[in-house]
Amino acid sequence: MAKHAGSVFSVDVAGLESEPGQPAYARICERIRAAIVSGALAPNARLPSGRTLAQDLGVARNTVDWALDQLVADGYIVRRRGAGSFVAAQLPERDAPPLTPARAAAPAVDASPRRLSRRAQALRAYPGHYSGASAIAFTPSLPPIDPFPRAVWNRLVQREAAKPGGEYWEYGASNGLPALRSAIAAHASAMRAVRCSPEQVLVVTSTQQAVELAAKVLADPGETAWCETPGYQPVQHCLRAAGVDVVAVPVDESGLNVHAGQALAADARLAYVTPAHQYPLGVEMSIERRKALLAWARERDGYVLEDDYDGDYRYQGRPIASLQGMDDHGRVIYIGSFNKILFPGLRIAYAIVPEALIAAFVDAKHAADGHTALLMQGALAAFIHEGHLGRHLRKTRAIYDERRIAFLDEAAALADLLEFGPAIAGMHVTALFQRELAGRLDDRAVADACARAGVVVHPLSKYGACERAGLVFGFAGATRADARAGLAIVRRAILASIAPDAAD
C-alpha cells in the first residue's frame, strides 16, 4: 500500500493547462522546483508518492515519474530506498543557499496600506503577539510550568481520549461539557463564595472572550463601558473592537472610583473591574465601593464584569468574597480563568452569567466559535473532580508565597528607587518610582533596558494613566536567586536612566 506524506505541499495545478507548448511533466517539475527553491518545501521534507501525486494532479503516473526523475537528476530531490522521495538537504549550487523563510523568494505583492475597519484600527493599539512568552523573571501574570503535574494531566488526557463514544469528537454544546460546568460551579462556590448553578456556567477560551461576549450581548455599538485605569488593556481593546466606547475610570487605594465613573459616564452600560486584586496596582476594592458599584448597576440598568483572574491566590488575611456573591439583582457577570492557575496554553476560562442572560450568552458563544475544545474540557473536568486542582492550588500557593516573600526581601535593596505596592495576593506586584525620581524616569525605557539584559518587567504606563510611572513585576516564576540577580539588573537600568554614568 502506498505511503502518503500527509500533503506536505500542494502544487498549484490550476494553470497547468494554461502554458501550451510545454509538456505537463515539465510544468509539474518547474512548480515543484520553485516550491523547493522558495523554501515552501523545506530541506528533507518528505514528498507524497508518485501515485498520490498523480491522483492529486489528475495526470498519468508516468507524467509525475518523469517530473520527479528530472528533479532527482538536477539535485533537488533524493530518493531513499524503502522510504520515498525527499527534498535535498542542500540545493544545487546555482540555487544555494536555501531561501528562508519561504516568503523571501515570494513574488512581489502590493504592500501599500489597506483600509481597515474601525474595529481593526482599535485592535492595532494593542497588536497581536507573534512569539510565545515564558515565565522568566519577572514576567507578570505567567505561572511557572515546573510545578504543574504534567504526568497526571497527560494520563487524564489519554484516558479521556480513549473513552468510547463521540462526546469529544463531534460538535459540542456551546455552553460547555456538563461535567466541566458542574466542576466549575462547585469550585467557584467553594473558593470564591459565588452563587450559581452549573446551568449558569459558560465555558470560554479566555477572559477576553468572556468580555467580548458580554459586550455583544449587553451593549450596542456606541454605548459605553467603565474600565479601570491603570488597568488590563487587552480587555479594553476587546470592548473597543466590539464597538463599545471605553471610559477610563481612575483607581485609588480603595479600587475603582465609582463616583468618578458616574461623573464621567453615569449611563455606562458595563463596568469592567478586578475587585479582589486590581490589575496591575494590586489594591482591593473596599466594601463601600462594592456596594456603590452594585447600586449603580441596579439603578442604571448596567452590568458589572467581575474579573477574578487570580482570586485563588491570597497569602494574607481572610479571603475576599466575590462581587457576584453580594449581588441580589443579577447584575454581575463573574469571570474566571484556568489559564493563569494551570498553564496559559490550556485556553479554558469561564463566565458565570445571571439566569436571565444565559440563552443570549450561549447564542453569542455559538456565533463566535461554536464551542471550546472538548477533549481539554473533559480532561479539566476530571482534573477538578478527582481533586488534582485543589492539590495543585495548595502546592502553588505555598510556592508562590515563598517566592513572594523572597522577592520582597530582595527588593528592599531598591527602596531608594522604588515604592512597592500591595503584594498580599496574586502573582505580581507593582512598584512606583520614588516621587523625587518620577519626573526623571521613563518606565518604558527602563523596561526596554531590562529586556535587553534578559529580565522582563512591564512599564506601568502600558496599563494607562497613573499618578506616577513605575514597573510591574511577576514574582511567581522567580526563585530567590533569580530575584536577586534580576533586581540587580533592574537597579542598574534605573540608575542608567537617571544618569548614564551612575550605573557604572
C-alpha positions as CSV (number, residue, x, y, z in Angstrom):
1,M,0.0,0.0,0.0
2,A,1.4,3.4,-0.9
3,K,2.5,5.6,2.0
4,H,1.1,9.1,2.0
5,A,3.2,12.0,3.1
6,G,0.3,13.9,4.7
7,S,0.3,16.6,2.0
8,V,3.5,18.3,2.8
9,F,2.8,20.6,-0.1
10,S,0.3,21.2,-2.9
11,V,1.3,22.0,-6.4
12,D,-1.0,24.7,-7.9
13,V,-2.2,22.8,-11.0
14,A,-4.9,25.3,-12.0
15,G,-2.5,26.7,-14.5
16,L,-1.0,23.5,-15.9
17,E,-3.1,23.7,-19.0
18,S,-2.5,27.5,-19.4
19,E,1.1,27.0,-20.6
20,P,0.7,25.5,-24.1
21,G,3.8,24.2,-25.8
22,Q,5.4,22.9,-22.6
23,P,4.9,19.2,-21.6
24,A,2.9,18.5,-18.5
25,Y,5.8,16.8,-16.8
26,A,8.0,19.9,-17.3
27,R,5.3,22.2,-15.8
28,I,5.0,19.9,-12.8
29,C,8.7,19.7,-12.5
30,E,9.0,23.5,-12.5
31,R,6.3,24.0,-9.9
32,I,7.9,21.6,-7.5
33,R,11.4,23.1,-8.1
34,A,10.0,26.6,-7.5
35,A,8.5,25.4,-4.2
36,I,11.8,23.9,-3.1
37,V,13.9,27.0,-4.1
38,S,11.4,29.4,-2.3
39,G,11.6,27.4,0.9
40,A,7.9,26.5,0.8
41,L,9.2,22.9,0.7
42,A,11.8,22.6,3.4
43,P,15.0,20.6,3.1
44,N,14.5,16.9,4.0
45,A,10.7,17.3,3.6
46,R,9.1,14.0,2.5
47,L,7.1,14.2,-0.7
48,P,3.9,12.2,-1.5
49,S,4.3,9.0,-3.5
50,G,4.2,9.2,-7.3
51,R,0.8,7.5,-7.3
52,T,-0.6,10.0,-4.8
53,L,0.8,13.0,-6.8
54,A,-0.7,11.6,-10.0
55,Q,-4.1,11.3,-8.3
56,D,-4.0,14.7,-6.8
57,L,-2.9,16.4,-10.1
58,G,-5.1,14.4,-12.3
59,V,-2.3,13.3,-14.6
60,A,-0.8,9.9,-15.6
61,R,1.6,8.2,-13.2
62,N,4.3,8.3,-15.9
63,T,4.0,12.1,-16.2
64,V,4.7,12.5,-12.4
65,D,7.5,10.0,-12.5
66,W,9.2,11.9,-15.4
67,A,9.0,15.1,-13.4
68,L,10.4,13.5,-10.3
69,D,13.2,11.8,-12.3
70,Q,14.2,15.2,-13.7
71,L,14.3,16.8,-10.2
72,V,16.4,13.9,-8.9
73,A,18.8,14.3,-11.8
74,D,19.0,18.1,-11.2
75,G,19.7,17.5,-7.5
76,Y,16.5,18.9,-6.0
77,I,15.2,15.6,-4.8
78,V,16.8,12.5,-3.3
79,R,15.3,9.0,-3.2
80,R,15.7,6.8,-0.2
81,R,15.2,3.1,-0.7
82,G,12.0,1.9,1.1
83,A,11.3,5.4,2.4
84,G,10.3,7.6,-0.6
85,S,11.3,10.9,-2.1
86,F,12.6,13.8,-0.1
87,V,13.7,17.4,-0.7
88,A,17.5,17.5,-0.9
89,A,19.3,18.8,2.2
90,Q,21.4,21.1,0.0
91,L,20.2,22.7,-3.2
92,P,22.2,22.7,-6.4
93,E,24.9,25.3,-6.4
94,R,23.1,27.8,-8.6
95,D,20.2,28.0,-6.1
96,A,22.1,27.6,-2.8
97,P,21.8,28.6,-0.1
98,P,18.1,27.7,0.5
99,L,16.0,30.8,1.0
100,T,14.3,31.0,4.4
101,P,11.7,31.9,5.3
102,A,9.6,30.9,2.4
103,R,8.3,34.4,1.8
104,A,11.9,35.6,1.0
105,A,11.5,34.3,-2.6
106,A,7.8,35.0,-3.0
107,P,6.8,37.2,-5.9
108,A,6.4,40.9,-5.2
109,V,3.0,41.8,-3.9
110,D,1.2,45.0,-3.4
111,A,2.3,46.2,0.1
112,S,0.5,49.5,0.1
113,P,-1.6,50.4,3.2
114,R,-5.0,48.9,3.2
115,R,-8.2,50.4,4.6
116,L,-9.1,48.7,7.9
117,S,-12.3,48.7,9.8
118,R,-12.7,50.9,12.9
119,R,-12.6,47.7,14.9
120,A,-9.3,46.6,13.4
121,Q,-7.9,50.1,14.0
122,A,-8.8,49.8,17.6
123,L,-7.1,46.5,17.9
124,R,-3.9,47.8,16.3
125,A,-3.4,49.9,19.5
126,Y,-2.7,46.5,21.2
127,P,-1.1,44.4,18.4
128,G,-1.1,40.7,18.4
129,H,1.8,38.5,19.6
130,Y,4.0,36.8,17.1
131,S,6.0,34.8,19.5
132,G,5.4,33.0,22.8
133,A,6.1,34.2,26.3
134,S,7.5,32.2,29.2
135,A,7.6,32.8,32.9
136,I,11.1,34.2,33.4
137,A,12.0,36.8,36.0
138,F,9.8,39.0,36.2
139,T,7.1,38.2,33.6
140,P,3.8,39.4,35.2
141,S,0.9,37.0,35.5
142,L,2.5,34.0,33.9
143,P,2.6,30.8,36.0
144,P,5.8,28.8,36.1
145,I,5.4,25.5,34.3
146,D,7.5,23.3,36.6
147,P,5.0,22.9,39.5
148,F,2.3,21.7,37.1
149,P,1.6,17.9,37.4
150,R,2.2,17.1,33.8
151,A,2.2,13.3,34.3
152,V,-1.2,13.5,35.9
153,W,-2.6,15.8,33.2
154,N,-1.2,13.6,30.4
155,R,-2.7,10.5,32.0
156,L,-6.1,12.2,32.2
157,V,-5.9,13.4,28.6
158,Q,-5.1,10.0,27.3
159,R,-7.8,8.4,29.4
160,E,-10.4,10.8,28.2
161,A,-9.3,10.4,24.6
162,A,-9.7,6.7,24.9
163,K,-13.3,6.8,26.1
164,P,-15.8,5.2,23.7
165,G,-18.4,7.3,22.0
166,G,-18.3,10.6,20.2
167,E,-18.6,13.1,23.0
168,Y,-15.1,14.6,22.3
169,W,-15.1,14.1,18.6
170,E,-18.3,15.7,17.5
171,Y,-19.7,19.2,17.8
172,G,-20.4,20.0,21.4
173,A,-22.8,22.2,23.3
174,S,-21.8,25.9,23.1
175,N,-22.0,26.4,26.8
176,G,-19.5,23.6,27.6
177,L,-19.4,20.0,28.8
178,P,-21.9,19.3,31.6
179,A,-19.2,17.7,33.7
180,L,-16.9,20.7,33.5
181,R,-19.7,23.2,34.2
182,S,-20.6,21.2,37.3
183,A,-17.0,21.2,38.4
184,I,-16.6,24.9,37.8
185,A,-19.8,25.8,39.7
186,A,-18.6,23.7,42.7
187,H,-15.1,25.3,42.6
188,A,-16.3,28.9,42.3
189,S,-18.9,28.4,45.1
190,A,-16.4,26.8,47.5
191,M,-13.4,29.1,46.8
192,R,-15.0,32.5,46.0
193,A,-18.5,32.4,47.5
194,V,-20.1,32.6,44.1
195,R,-23.8,31.7,44.0
196,C,-24.6,29.8,40.9
197,S,-25.8,26.5,39.3
198,P,-24.0,24.6,36.6
199,E,-26.6,25.9,34.1
200,Q,-25.2,29.5,34.7
201,V,-21.7,28.5,33.7
202,L,-20.4,29.2,30.2
203,V,-17.1,27.7,29.2
204,V,-15.0,30.1,27.0
205,T,-11.3,30.3,25.9
206,S,-10.2,33.3,27.9
207,T,-11.2,36.4,29.9
208,Q,-11.1,38.4,26.7
209,Q,-13.6,36.1,25.0
210,A,-15.9,36.3,28.1
211,V,-15.7,40.1,28.0
212,E,-16.3,40.3,24.2
213,L,-19.4,38.1,24.5
214,A,-20.7,40.3,27.3
215,A,-20.2,43.4,25.2
216,K,-22.0,41.8,22.3
217,V,-24.9,40.7,24.4
218,L,-25.3,43.6,26.7
219,A,-24.2,46.7,24.9
220,D,-24.9,48.2,21.5
221,P,-22.2,49.9,19.4
222,G,-21.6,53.4,20.7
223,E,-22.6,52.6,24.3
224,T,-20.0,52.9,27.0
225,A,-18.1,50.8,29.5
226,W,-16.2,51.8,32.5
227,C,-12.7,50.4,32.7
228,E,-10.1,50.7,35.5
229,T,-7.1,52.9,34.8
230,P,-4.4,51.8,35.0
231,G,-6.0,48.5,34.0
232,Y,-5.9,45.4,31.9
233,Q,-5.5,46.7,28.3
234,P,-6.5,43.6,26.3
235,V,-10.0,43.7,27.7
236,Q,-10.3,47.4,26.8
237,H,-9.4,46.6,23.3
238,C,-11.9,43.7,23.2
239,L,-14.6,46.2,24.2
240,R,-13.5,48.7,21.6
241,A,-13.4,46.1,18.9
242,A,-17.0,45.2,19.8
243,G,-18.0,48.8,19.2
244,V,-18.2,49.9,22.8
245,D,-16.7,53.2,23.9
246,V,-14.3,52.8,26.8
247,V,-14.3,55.3,29.6
248,A,-11.2,55.3,31.7
249,V,-12.1,55.5,35.4
250,P,-9.3,56.1,37.9
251,V,-8.3,53.6,40.6
252,D,-7.1,54.6,44.1
253,E,-6.3,52.7,47.2
254,S,-10.0,51.6,47.5
255,G,-10.3,50.3,43.9
256,L,-12.4,51.7,41.1
257,N,-13.7,55.2,41.9
258,V,-17.4,54.7,41.4
259,H,-18.1,58.4,42.0
260,A,-15.7,59.4,39.3
261,G,-17.2,56.8,36.9
262,Q,-20.7,58.3,37.5
263,A,-19.3,61.8,36.8
264,L,-17.7,60.7,33.6
265,A,-20.5,58.4,32.2
266,A,-23.3,57.8,34.6
267,D,-25.3,56.0,31.8
268,A,-22.5,53.5,31.0
269,R,-23.8,50.0,30.2
270,L,-20.9,48.0,31.6
271,A,-18.2,48.3,34.2
272,Y,-15.1,46.0,34.0
273,V,-13.4,45.6,37.3
274,T,-10.8,43.4,39.1
275,P,-12.1,43.9,42.7
276,A,-10.3,41.2,44.6
277,H,-6.8,42.1,43.3
278,Q,-6.8,45.1,41.0
279,Y,-4.6,44.6,37.9
280,P,-2.0,46.0,38.0
281,L,-1.9,48.0,41.2
282,G,-2.9,45.1,43.5
283,V,-5.4,47.0,45.7
284,E,-8.7,45.6,46.9
285,M,-12.0,47.3,46.2
286,S,-13.4,48.4,49.5
287,I,-16.8,47.2,50.7
288,E,-18.2,50.7,50.3
289,R,-17.1,50.9,46.7
290,R,-18.5,47.4,46.0
291,K,-21.9,48.4,47.4
292,A,-21.8,51.7,45.4
293,L,-20.9,49.8,42.2
294,L,-23.7,47.3,42.6
295,A,-26.2,50.1,43.4
296,W,-25.1,52.0,40.2
297,A,-25.6,48.8,38.1
298,R,-29.1,48.2,39.6
299,E,-30.3,51.8,39.3
300,R,-28.8,52.5,35.8
301,D,-29.6,49.1,34.2
302,G,-25.9,48.4,33.9
303,Y,-23.8,45.3,34.4
304,V,-20.6,44.6,36.2
305,L,-17.9,42.4,34.6
306,E,-16.0,40.9,37.6
307,D,-12.7,39.5,36.5
308,D,-11.4,37.3,39.3
309,Y,-8.3,36.4,37.3
310,D,-6.1,35.2,40.2
311,G,-8.6,35.0,43.1
312,D,-7.3,31.6,44.2
313,Y,-4.0,33.1,45.4
314,R,-4.2,35.0,48.6
315,Y,-1.5,35.0,51.2
316,Q,-2.6,37.3,54.0
317,G,-5.9,38.0,55.6
318,R,-9.2,36.3,55.0
319,P,-10.5,35.5,51.5
320,I,-12.3,38.3,49.8
321,A,-15.9,37.5,48.8
322,S,-16.8,37.9,45.2
323,L,-19.0,40.8,44.0
324,Q,-21.2,38.2,42.4
325,G,-21.9,36.7,45.8
326,M,-23.1,40.1,47.0
327,D,-25.4,40.7,44.0
328,D,-29.1,40.1,44.6
329,H,-30.3,41.5,41.3
330,G,-28.5,39.6,38.6
331,R,-26.2,42.5,37.6
332,V,-22.8,40.7,37.8
333,I,-21.1,38.5,35.2
334,Y,-18.3,36.7,37.1
335,I,-15.3,35.7,35.0
336,G,-12.6,33.2,36.0
337,S,-9.7,31.6,34.1
338,F,-7.7,28.4,34.4
339,N,-5.1,29.7,32.0
340,K,-3.3,31.5,34.9
341,I,-3.6,28.9,37.6
342,L,-2.8,25.9,35.5
343,F,-1.0,26.8,32.2
344,P,-1.6,29.5,29.6
345,G,-1.7,27.1,26.7
346,L,-4.8,25.4,28.1
347,R,-7.2,28.2,26.8
348,I,-10.1,27.5,29.1
349,A,-11.9,30.1,31.1
350,Y,-15.5,30.6,32.2
351,A,-18.2,33.1,32.7
352,I,-21.0,32.7,35.4
353,V,-24.0,34.5,34.0
354,P,-27.3,35.6,35.6
355,E,-30.1,33.2,34.7
356,A,-32.0,35.7,32.6
357,L,-29.0,36.1,30.3
358,I,-27.9,32.5,29.8
359,A,-29.6,31.9,26.5
360,A,-28.3,35.1,24.9
361,F,-24.7,34.4,26.0
362,V,-24.8,30.8,24.7
363,D,-26.1,32.1,21.4
364,A,-23.2,34.6,21.2
365,K,-20.7,31.9,22.1
366,H,-22.1,29.7,19.3
367,A,-21.8,32.5,16.8
368,A,-18.2,33.3,18.0
369,D,-16.6,29.8,17.6
370,G,-19.2,27.1,18.3
371,H,-17.6,25.7,21.5
372,T,-14.3,25.4,23.4
373,A,-12.1,22.4,22.7
374,L,-14.0,19.4,24.0
375,L,-11.1,17.0,24.9
376,M,-9.4,19.6,27.0
377,Q,-12.7,20.3,28.7
378,G,-13.1,16.7,29.6
379,A,-9.6,16.4,30.9
380,L,-10.0,19.5,33.0
381,A,-13.3,18.3,34.4
382,A,-11.6,15.1,35.6
383,F,-8.7,17.1,36.9
384,I,-11.1,19.1,39.1
385,H,-13.4,16.2,40.2
386,E,-10.5,14.0,41.2
387,G,-9.0,16.6,43.5
388,H,-6.0,17.5,41.4
389,L,-6.9,21.1,41.1
390,G,-7.2,21.5,44.8
391,R,-3.8,19.8,45.4
392,H,-2.2,22.0,42.7
393,L,-3.6,25.2,44.2
394,R,-2.3,24.3,47.7
395,K,1.1,23.4,46.3
396,T,1.5,26.5,44.1
397,R,0.0,28.8,46.8
398,A,2.9,27.7,49.0
399,I,5.5,28.0,46.3
400,Y,4.3,31.5,45.2
401,D,4.1,32.7,48.8
402,E,7.7,31.6,49.4
403,R,8.8,33.4,46.2
404,R,6.7,36.5,47.1
405,I,8.5,36.8,50.4
406,A,11.9,36.2,48.9
407,F,11.2,38.8,46.2
408,L,10.1,41.4,48.7
409,D,13.2,40.7,50.9
410,E,15.5,41.2,47.9
411,A,13.5,44.2,46.6
412,A,14.2,46.0,49.9
413,A,17.6,46.9,48.4
414,L,15.8,49.1,45.8
415,A,13.8,51.1,48.4
416,D,15.7,54.2,47.4
417,L,14.4,53.9,43.9
418,L,11.1,52.1,44.1
419,E,8.0,52.2,46.3
420,F,6.3,48.7,46.2
421,G,2.6,48.4,46.4
422,P,0.4,45.7,48.0
423,A,1.6,42.1,47.5
424,I,-0.8,40.0,49.5
425,A,-2.4,38.2,46.6
426,G,-1.9,37.1,43.0
427,M,1.4,36.6,41.2
428,H,2.6,40.1,40.7
429,V,3.5,43.4,42.5
430,T,3.7,46.9,41.2
431,A,6.4,49.4,42.2
432,L,6.2,53.2,41.6
433,F,9.3,55.2,41.1
434,Q,10.1,57.3,44.2
435,R,8.5,60.7,44.0
436,E,11.8,62.6,43.8
437,L,12.8,60.4,40.8
438,A,9.5,60.1,39.0
439,G,9.9,63.1,36.7
440,R,13.3,61.9,35.6
441,L,12.4,58.4,34.6
442,D,10.7,56.8,31.6
443,D,9.3,53.5,32.7
444,R,9.2,52.2,29.1
445,A,12.9,53.0,28.6
446,V,13.8,51.2,31.9
447,A,11.7,48.2,30.9
448,D,13.4,48.1,27.5
449,A,16.9,48.2,29.1
450,C,15.9,45.3,31.4
451,A,14.7,43.3,28.5
452,R,18.0,43.7,26.7
453,A,19.7,42.3,29.8
454,G,17.3,39.3,30.0
455,V,14.7,40.4,32.6
456,V,11.1,41.1,31.8
457,V,9.3,43.8,33.6
458,H,6.2,45.7,32.4
459,P,6.2,49.5,32.4
460,L,3.2,50.7,34.4
461,S,2.4,53.3,31.7
462,K,1.5,50.4,29.5
463,Y,-1.7,50.0,31.6
464,G,-2.9,53.5,31.2
465,A,-2.7,56.8,33.1
466,C,-1.3,56.7,36.7
467,E,-0.2,59.2,39.2
468,R,3.5,58.0,38.9
469,A,5.3,55.8,36.5
470,G,6.6,52.5,37.7
471,L,7.2,48.8,36.9
472,V,5.1,45.7,37.2
473,F,7.0,42.6,38.5
474,G,5.8,39.0,38.4
475,F,7.3,37.1,41.3
476,A,5.8,33.6,40.8
477,G,8.3,32.5,38.3
478,A,11.4,33.7,40.1
479,T,13.4,31.8,42.8
480,R,15.3,33.9,45.4
481,A,18.4,33.6,43.3
482,D,16.5,34.7,40.2
483,A,15.0,37.6,42.1
484,R,18.4,38.8,43.4
485,A,20.0,38.7,40.0
486,G,17.0,40.2,38.3
487,L,16.6,43.1,40.7
488,A,20.3,43.9,40.3
489,I,19.6,44.3,36.6
490,V,16.6,46.5,37.3
491,R,18.6,48.7,39.6
492,R,21.3,49.2,37.0
493,A,18.7,50.0,34.4
494,I,17.0,52.6,36.6
495,L,20.3,54.3,37.5
496,A,21.4,54.3,33.9
497,S,18.2,56.1,33.0
498,I,18.7,58.7,35.7
499,A,22.3,59.4,34.8
500,P,24.1,57.3,32.2
501,D,27.3,57.2,34.2
502,A,25.5,56.3,37.5
503,A,25.1,52.6,36.8
504,D,28.9,52.0,36.3
